[in-house]
Amino acid sequence: MRKLKRGRKLSRKSDQRKALLKALATALILRERIRTTEAKAKEVQRFVEKCVTRAKSGSISSKRLLAKIFSPKILKKLVNEISPRYKERQGGYTRVIKLGPRIKGEAAEMAFIEFIK
């Protein structure tokens, strides 16, 4: 039986999926809390937690790698504001709060994703 290697496809091709994750991660870093579908929240959680862990090291190589993904404004907030909050924490920088089905439309399960204070 074939199984997925990891992650969700989110009904998109790989380039569209990467763009979606980048856009959701950017919004999460800027606003620190966003509302999206549960599947997208769980996927962006994986992506953002890896970015925060990389930003915590503060090395030039990690900043260069993150600069390929995020704009300078987002990178500055991630490195200077968000990552110092979690210096003592080993992981689990975000939480997903389930909200229930969407009222209008296809009744997709909705969720908040936010940084832990």
Secondary structure, DSSP 8 states (H G I E B T S, - for coil): ----SSS--TTS-HHHHHHHHHHHHHHHHHHSEEEEEHHHHHHHHHHHHHHHHHHHH--HHHHHHHHHHS-HHHHHHIIIIIHHHTTT--S--EEEEEEEE-SSSS--EEEEEEE--
